[in-house]
Amino acid sequence: MITIGIRAAPKIITFAIYDSEANEIINVEQIKIPAAFETPAALKYVRSNLLDVLREYSVEQAGVRITEPNAQSPSIERIQIEGVIQEAFASSELRSYYIGQISSISKRLGFERVRFKPLVDGTDDLGIANWGAMSKEQREAILCAMGAKDA
């Protein structure tokens, strides 16, 4: 089954495509929002491009890493993008999806919450090729994709 995991930032959406049957990452990529776009156009751009990605890879299940509720300085732009991602999921042909924070993603993957940060920081490894060379956002997207297999 093909899954997708997403980690949003104010101007970049990082996504990972995962094949849960082969247990391999198919692709890790970004959707970059053009700087000239104002908020409504940027959100429309994210939705349109995300729906294209879901169709291109025939994604069946998905997960999105959302902002922690106790974040010290939450980004309004990121939260808006996360909302549009959820709407795109609901409007797509996905069988199911989940929204996840550190604790729920960790639980889906079957490890303790305290292991999440070292995995994202690259100091702990899941045995995935080039794990240490990836960005934190790429690692979070991969973890979300891996957790989506049971969404």
KOLBAMAR-670387 format. One line per 3 residues: number of its first residue (from 1); for each residue x negated, y, z negated of C-alpha. Coordinates in nm, 2 decimals, decimal comma, padded with zeros to 4 digits, always signed. Layout:
<nodes>
NUM> X Y Z ~ ...
</nodes>
This chain:
<nodes>
1> +00,00 +00,00 +00,00 ~ -00,13 +00,35 +00,08 ~ -00,11 +00,61 -00,19
4> -00,21 +00,97 -00,22 ~ -00,34 +01,16 -00,52 ~ -00,35 +01,54 -00,53
7> -00,53 +01,80 -00,73 ~ -00,42 +02,16 -00,66 ~ -00,62 +02,48 -00,72
10> -00,50 +02,84 -00,63 ~ -00,65 +02,83 -00,28 ~ -00,74 +02,46 -00,21
13> -00,55 +02,14 -00,24 ~ -00,77 +01,83 -00,27 ~ -00,62 +01,50 -00,18
16> -00,73 +01,14 -00,18 ~ -00,58 +00,86 +00,03 ~ -00,62 +00,52 -00,14
19> -00,54 +00,17 -00,01 ~ -00,43 -00,02 -00,33 ~ -00,44 -00,36 -00,16
22> -00,80 -00,33 -00,03 ~ -00,89 -00,13 -00,34 ~ -01,07 +00,14 -00,14
25> -01,06 +00,51 -00,08 ~ -00,97 +00,58 +00,28 ~ -01,02 +00,96 +00,28
28> -01,08 +01,25 +00,05 ~ -01,01 +01,59 +00,20 ~ -00,89 +01,94 +00,13
31> -00,62 +02,17 +00,26 ~ -00,75 +02,52 +00,24 ~ -00,50 +02,80 +00,23
34> -00,59 +03,09 +00,46 ~ -00,69 +03,40 +00,26 ~ -00,47 +03,62 +00,47
37> -00,15 +03,44 +00,36 ~ +00,07 +03,59 +00,09 ~ +00,24 +03,36 -00,16
40> +00,55 +03,26 +00,04 ~ +00,35 +03,19 +00,36 ~ +00,08 +03,00 +00,15
43> +00,34 +02,78 -00,01 ~ +00,50 +02,71 +00,33 ~ +00,16 +02,62 +00,47
46> +00,09 +02,38 +00,18 ~ +00,43 +02,20 +00,23 ~ +00,39 +02,17 +00,60
49> +00,04 +02,04 +00,59 ~ +00,11 +01,80 +00,31 ~ +00,41 +01,65 +00,49
52> +00,18 +01,60 +00,80 ~ -00,08 +01,42 +00,58 ~ +00,19 +01,19 +00,43
55> +00,31 +01,10 +00,78 ~ -00,04 +01,06 +00,93 ~ -00,14 +00,80 +00,67
58> +00,20 +00,64 +00,62 ~ +00,17 +00,71 +00,25 ~ +00,42 +00,51 +00,04
61> +00,35 +00,64 -00,32 ~ +00,20 +00,95 -00,46 ~ +00,07 +01,13 -00,77
64> -00,01 +01,49 -00,84 ~ -00,24 +01,61 -01,13 ~ -00,05 +01,89 -01,29
67> -00,16 +02,16 -01,53 ~ -00,19 +02,06 -01,89 ~ +00,09 +02,23 -02,10
70> -00,16 +02,36 -02,35 ~ -00,40 +02,51 -02,09 ~ -00,57 +02,82 -02,23
73> -00,52 +03,03 -01,91 ~ -00,28 +02,86 -01,67 ~ -00,29 +02,97 -01,31
76> +00,05 +03,08 -01,18 ~ -00,07 +03,02 -00,82 ~ -00,17 +02,66 -00,91
79> +00,16 +02,60 -01,09 ~ +00,36 +02,73 -00,78 ~ +00,16 +02,50 -00,55
82> +00,22 +02,20 -00,78 ~ +00,59 +02,28 -00,76 ~ +00,59 +02,29 -00,38
85> +00,39 +01,96 -00,37 ~ +00,67 +01,80 -00,58 ~ +00,93 +01,94 -00,35
88> +00,74 +01,81 -00,05 ~ +00,73 +01,47 -00,21 ~ +01,10 +01,48 -00,27
91> +01,17 +01,58 +00,09 ~ +00,94 +01,30 +00,23 ~ +00,98 +00,93 +00,30
94> +00,77 +00,84 -00,01 ~ +00,91 +00,54 -00,20 ~ +00,81 +00,70 -00,53
97> +00,58 +00,96 -00,69 ~ +00,47 +01,08 -01,03 ~ +00,34 +01,39 -01,19
100> +00,05 +01,34 -01,42 ~ -00,15 +01,50 -01,69 ~ -00,47 +01,35 -01,85
103> -00,28 +01,11 -02,09 ~ -00,03 +00,98 -01,83 ~ -00,29 +00,93 -01,56
106> -00,52 +00,75 -01,80 ~ -00,23 +00,52 -01,92 ~ -00,15 +00,43 -01,55
109> -00,51 +00,34 -01,49 ~ -00,53 +00,13 -01,81 ~ -00,79 +00,32 -02,01
112> -00,81 +00,54 -02,31 ~ -00,74 +00,92 -02,27 ~ -01,10 +01,00 -02,39
115> -01,25 +00,83 -02,08 ~ -01,07 +01,07 -01,84 ~ -01,30 +01,37 -01,89
118> -01,63 +01,17 -01,85 ~ -01,49 +01,01 -01,53 ~ -01,39 +01,35 -01,39
121> -01,73 +01,50 -01,49 ~ -01,91 +01,21 -01,32 ~ -02,09 +01,08 -01,63
124> -01,87 +00,77 -01,63 ~ -01,83 +00,57 -01,31 ~ -01,55 +00,35 -01,17
127> -01,78 +00,19 -00,91 ~ -01,66 +00,41 -00,63 ~ -01,92 +00,49 -00,36
130> -02,07 +00,85 -00,40 ~ -01,87 +00,91 -00,72 ~ -02,15 +01,12 -00,87
133> -02,17 +01,34 -00,56 ~ -01,80 +01,43 -00,56 ~ -01,65 +01,74 -00,71
136> -01,43 +01,72 -01,02 ~ -01,12 +01,79 -00,81 ~ -01,20 +01,51 -00,57
139> -01,25 +01,27 -00,87 ~ -00,91 +01,38 -01,02 ~ -00,74 +01,33 -00,68
142> -00,88 +00,98 -00,66 ~ -00,77 +00,89 -01,01 ~ -00,42 +01,02 -00,93
145> -00,41 +00,81 -00,61 ~ -00,52 +00,50 -00,79 ~ -00,25 +00,56 -01,05
148> +00,01 +00,61 -00,79 ~ +00,02 +00,24 -00,70 ~ +00,27 +00,18 -00,98
151> +00,46 +00,51 -00,94
</nodes>
